[in-house]
Amino acid sequence: MSGFAGSATLMMGTPGAVLQTTSQQIQQQEWIPTLIHKRITTFRYLQRCFQGGMVLYNTALVSEQEMRAIWTDEKMQRRSQQYFFLGTSLATILEIPITGDCLKALTNVLQEYDHFAAAESRSKSIFSKSGRKATSDGRTFEETGEYSYLEVRTLPFNLDYIITTSTLCDMIGLLYEKLWEQQQQDKLWNFQVLESFQKIDAKFKKILTTMYKELEAVSRDVMIQEFAALDPLASTSMALHDDDWNSMKSY
């Protein structure tokens, strides 16, 4: 699996520290498109993997049926809801034309998503305080559990985890494509924009890492099953031969 991990690490990329001088900021502009391209490539690749039938990083062919056998809708319903709420909230950001406003909206959505996911992991009900707007008394969503940017609501149906995750990868890929286009138009991002982008990218990388680790676990299980099927010592026929040999030893 070393090649698998190495390939994934290369595609994920690691953002460098945000630099503060003007000359360093200019140098940073050459690094941003490269990182954005890596994110687009990786999320698009994961999107295809979750759709099934992909050889994951040249290790194992993971089918949709194999993923569904491990990630049942009942088991993954909480995660499906979280990804669905995040994806629908991110969709509204695609229409924001100004880079600074776009990154500010992304920051707010991701902050509320992190808080919501953490709160729901401690709660038995995924709809606790959901679907409400922020109160006007100045309290933050951390204090109230009410969200202004994250679209949380009660759903009248259960979600398909595989489809929901694949769609979220598509949505995040579209957002990075939008950021790439804006960066090409703006030419130079100031320190505040660079800092916002780095923080946002770190949050998306966290989601990416979670998806990657889960896919890695599935591919590992698939490979173990394939190796077991090829192992003659593990076959039923060999087991019968062993029984015959033990019987012969008693004579």
Long-range contacts (C-beta under 8 A, 24 or more apart in sequence): 1-59, 1-216, 1-220, 3-57, 3-58, 3-59, 4-56, 4-57, 4-58, 4-59, 4-216, 4-219, 5-216, 7-57, 7-58, 8-57, 8-212, 8-216, 11-38, 11-41, 11-42, 11-45, 12-38, 12-42, 12-205, 12-208, 12-209, 12-212, 13-38, 13-39, 15-198, 15-201, 15-202, 18-191, 18-194, 18-195, 18-198, 19-194, 20-191, 25-188, 25-189, 25-190, 25-191, 25-194, 26-188, 28-189, 28-194, 29-183, 29-187, 29-188, 29-189, 32-183, 32-189, 32-194, 32-197, 33-180, 33-183, 33-184, 35-201, 36-176, 36-179, 36-180, 36-183, 37-180, 39-172, 39-173, 39-176, 39-201, 39-204, 39-205, 39-208, 40-173, 40-176, 40-177, 40-180, 42-208, 43-169, 43-170, 43-172, 43-173, 43-176, 43-208, 44-169, 44-170, 44-173, 46-169, 46-208, 46-211, 46-212, 46-215, 47-166, 47-169, 47-170, 47-173, 49-215, 50-162, 50-165, 50-166, 50-169, 50-211, 50-215, 51-162, 51-166, 52-162, 56-215, 56-216, 56-218, 56-219, 57-219, 59-219, 59-223, 60-219, 60-220, 60-222, 60-223, 60-226, 61-222, 62-215, 62-218, 62-219, 62-222, 64-162, 66-218, 66-221, 66-222, 67-162, 67-218, 68-162, 70-218, 70-221, 71-161, 71-162, 71-214, 72-161, 73-158, 73-159, 73-160, 73-161, 76-161, 77-158, 77-159, 77-161, 78-120, 78-126, 79-161, 80-158, 80-159, 80-160, 80-161, 80-164, 80-165, 81-126, 81-155, 81-159, 82-113, 82-116, 82-117, 82-120, 83-164, 83-165, 83-168, 84-155, 84-159, 84-164, 84-168, 85-113, 85-116, 85-150, 85-151, 85-152, 85-153, 86-113, 86-150, 86-168, 87-164, 87-167, 87-168, 87-171, 88-151, 89-113, 89-149, 89-150, 89-151, 90-171, 90-172, 90-175, 91-171, 92-151, 93-175, 93-178, 94-174, 94-175, 94-178, 99-179, 99-182, 99-183, 99-186, 99-189, 99-193, 100-192, 100-193, 100-196, 102-178, 102-179, 102-182, 103-193, 103-196, 103-197, 103-200, 104-196, 105-149, 106-175, 106-196, 106-200, 107-196, 107-199, 107-200, 108-148, 108-149, 109-149, 109-150, 110-200, 110-203, 110-204, 112-141, 112-147, 112-148, 112-149, 112-150, 113-150, 114-203, 115-141, 115-142, 116-147, 116-150, 116-152, 119-145, 127-152, 127-154, 130-154, 165-211, 168-207, 169-211, 172-204, 172-207, 176-204
